[in-house]
Amino acid sequence: MLFSTIPQPKGDPETLIKVDYGPTDAEWRYNEKSGRYVRWSDGKPHFDANTNNQVTSANVVLLYAWHQYDVTIVESEFQAHKSYSIEIQLWTLGTNACLP
């Protein structure tokens, strides 16, 4: 993953970013007043458990990655139903893999 400190050309911010993430619908809504994106989950504000403030971000980047169940790790078990851990395979091929 390559990161550059050089700002990209200015443009208009996207006002709504929706992500269907399985059983959860995540949204990032742009707030013009603050100039930040605020996060919503299943139509409700998403709050930080430590600060009790709604989660915000200056930028939102969507990365598509393969999700693989890891059946060696049980995250929870309820009424004989097991929820397994998910490995999000987000790897690069080296420091220059993302360069054009």
URVEN-V721261 format. One record per residue. N is the residue number from 1. OMEGA is omega in degrees with one decimal (none if undefined). D_CENTER is the distance of its C-alpha to the mean C-alpha in Angstrom with 2 decimals. Layout:
# URVEN-V721261
n:N omega:OMEGA d_center:D_CENTER
n:N omega:OMEGA d_center:D_CENTER
This chain:
# URVEN-V721261
n:1 omega:-177.2 d_center:15.63
n:2 omega:179.4 d_center:17.71
n:3 omega:178.4 d_center:17.18
n:4 omega:177.5 d_center:19.82
n:5 omega:179.6 d_center:20.95
n:6 omega:-179.0 d_center:22.81
n:7 omega:176.2 d_center:21.37
n:8 omega:178.2 d_center:20.84
n:9 omega:-179.0 d_center:23.30
n:10 omega:177.4 d_center:22.82
n:11 omega:177.1 d_center:21.85
n:12 omega:178.7 d_center:20.93
n:13 omega:173.6 d_center:17.41
n:14 omega:-175.1 d_center:15.76
n:15 omega:-179.1 d_center:16.32
n:16 omega:177.2 d_center:13.94
n:17 omega:-179.4 d_center:10.78
n:18 omega:178.5 d_center:10.56
n:19 omega:174.7 d_center:8.49
n:20 omega:-176.1 d_center:10.81
n:21 omega:179.3 d_center:9.27
n:22 omega:-178.1 d_center:12.77
n:23 omega:-177.2 d_center:14.31
n:24 omega:171.5 d_center:11.61
n:25 omega:179.3 d_center:11.13
n:26 omega:177.1 d_center:8.26
n:27 omega:169.3 d_center:9.53
n:28 omega:-178.6 d_center:9.50
n:29 omega:-178.7 d_center:13.26
n:30 omega:178.0 d_center:15.10
n:31 omega:-176.9 d_center:17.84
n:32 omega:-176.8 d_center:20.77
n:33 omega:-179.0 d_center:22.62
n:34 omega:-176.7 d_center:20.16
n:35 omega:-178.5 d_center:18.66
n:36 omega:174.1 d_center:15.12
n:37 omega:175.9 d_center:12.23
n:38 omega:-173.9 d_center:12.13
n:39 omega:176.6 d_center:9.66
n:40 omega:178.1 d_center:11.36
n:41 omega:-177.5 d_center:11.13
n:42 omega:176.3 d_center:13.99
n:43 omega:-179.7 d_center:15.79
n:44 omega:176.6 d_center:15.97
n:45 omega:178.6 d_center:14.80
n:46 omega:-176.4 d_center:12.28
n:47 omega:173.9 d_center:14.35
n:48 omega:-176.9 d_center:14.13
n:49 omega:-179.0 d_center:16.64
n:50 omega:-174.8 d_center:18.40
n:51 omega:-175.1 d_center:19.01
n:52 omega:173.7 d_center:18.92
n:53 omega:176.7 d_center:17.43
n:54 omega:-178.7 d_center:14.76
n:55 omega:178.3 d_center:11.43
n:56 omega:177.2 d_center:11.63
n:57 omega:176.3 d_center:10.70
n:58 omega:-178.7 d_center:13.18
n:59 omega:174.9 d_center:10.99
n:60 omega:178.7 d_center:7.84
n:61 omega:176.9 d_center:7.57
n:62 omega:175.7 d_center:6.74
n:63 omega:176.8 d_center:7.99
n:64 omega:-177.6 d_center:9.89
n:65 omega:177.4 d_center:11.17
n:66 omega:177.5 d_center:13.89
n:67 omega:-177.4 d_center:13.51
n:68 omega:175.4 d_center:16.83
n:69 omega:174.5 d_center:18.29
n:70 omega:-174.8 d_center:20.07
n:71 omega:175.7 d_center:23.14
n:72 omega:-179.6 d_center:24.49
n:73 omega:176.7 d_center:22.11
n:74 omega:-179.3 d_center:22.48
n:75 omega:178.7 d_center:19.78
n:76 omega:178.0 d_center:22.01
n:77 omega:-179.1 d_center:25.18
n:78 omega:179.6 d_center:26.68
n:79 omega:177.7 d_center:29.89
n:80 omega:175.6 d_center:30.02
n:81 omega:-179.5 d_center:26.53
n:82 omega:172.3 d_center:24.33
n:83 omega:-176.1 d_center:20.53
n:84 omega:176.4 d_center:19.75
n:85 omega:177.7 d_center:17.08
n:86 omega:175.6 d_center:14.66
n:87 omega:176.9 d_center:14.59
n:88 omega:-172.0 d_center:11.70
n:89 omega:-176.8 d_center:14.00
n:90 omega:-177.3 d_center:12.61
n:91 omega:175.6 d_center:15.96
n:92 omega:-178.8 d_center:17.93
n:93 omega:-178.9 d_center:21.66
n:94 omega:-173.8 d_center:22.63
n:95 omega:-178.0 d_center:22.47
n:96 omega:-175.1 d_center:23.62
n:97 omega:-176.9 d_center:21.69
n:98 omega:-179.7 d_center:19.57
n:99 omega:178.2 d_center:22.65
n:100 omega:none d_center:24.33
